[in-house]
Amino acid sequence: MTQRFIELGEGYGDIYELRELITSNQQRFMHGFVFVSTNSHGKQVLSIAVVFKPASEGNFMPIYLCREGIPVDSKRLAVFEKAVTDLGHTPIKMEVKHSSVYANKKFYHSHLISVLRLNHYIPPMQ
């Protein structure tokens, strides 16, 4: 099964697109995540992500991500949390390293996928 991040943006207007993806794909929704990281200026920023089950055909598991553009006390976070809780789930908060620590986004995404697999939030490689 292929598991891949699809970045929507940094969580400004695209948060509303992510909310629409959640509500229109309720039957495929698996988990909602809030990744907390600290940037190079020592400020905490949030990324939000949603994992969906693979479509009925194909072996692709999408993980939609709004990366590191959401302040800790943002109304945008509340929009995301409400969309997840409306489905009867609780957003999972995890502290992760900031993406600037990695040489490129590919390594950052690989690290996050490994963390999600190790915590059994997504299935292992097959």
N, C-alpha and C positions, 0 to 999 in steps of 0.2 A: 504494500500500500504506500502510495506517495503522500507524504505530509509536507505541505509547503505553506509558508507565510505569504499572504497577499496584503501588501501595505496600502492602506487607503489614504494615508496622510498623517498629520501630527495631532489630529483630534480637535481641529477647529470646526469647520462646517461638516467635515466628513463623519463626525460623531452621529449626525442625524442619518446619514446613509447606513452606518453600522446598525443603528436602531431599526431601520427599515429591513435590513437583512435579517435581523433577529426575529422581528415580528412576522415577516413573510416566509421564514423557514423554520417555524416553530417545531415542526416534526423532525427536523434534522439537528436541532440545537443540542449540543452536548455540555459545554462549559463556557463560562465567561470568566475572564481573568483581568486582574488589575496588577500590573507589574510596577513596582516601586523601585526607582533607581535614583542615584545622586549624580548630578552632572559635574563637570570640572570646576564649577563655581561653588560647589557645596550645596546647591539647591536641589531639593527633592522634586522629581517630576514623575508623572505617571504615564504608562502606556496601558491601553486596554486592548484586549484580544477576545475573540470568540472562535471556538472550535465547533465545526459542524460535522456530522456524520457524512460519509461519502454518499454521493448521489446513487440512485438505484443501479445505474450502469457506470462502470468504471471503478477505478481503485484510487481515487483522488480525495484526500481529506483536506479541505481548506481551513486555514487558520487566518482569519482576518485581523489585522493589526492597525491601530492608530498609535504611532510611536512617539513617545517622549515629548508631547506638546501640551500635556494637561497638568495644570498646577494641582497641588494636593487638595485645596479647598474649592475646587471649581464646580460650577453648576453643571458643567458638561459631564462630570463624573456622576452626578446625581441622575442625569438622563440615562446614562448607561446602566447604572445600578437598578433603576426602576424597570427598564426593559428586561433585565435578567430576572429580577424578583417577580415580575408579572407572570413569568413562565414557571414560577415555583422553585427557582434555583437561587443560590446565593453566590455572588461573585467571589472568586477565589483570589485572595491577595497573596502575592509573593514578592519578596525582595530579590532583585536581580542586579547584575552589573549594568552600568550604562553602556549603550552601544558604542560610544566613543572609545571604549577600552579595546575594542576589536579592530582588526585591520580593515575589515569591510562588513557590510550588512550580511553577507552570506555566512560568515563565521558567527555573527551575533544570532542569526536565525537558527543555525545548527545548534548552538549552545542552548537556546530556549527550547527547541524540540527535544533535546536530550533531557533537560530538566523536566519537561512535561511527561516524557516517557518514564523516567525514573520514578516519578510520583504517581504513575499509573493513570494519568489523566487522558493520555492518548495511547493507542496500542503500540507494542514494540514493532520493530522492523520485521518484515516477513521475508 
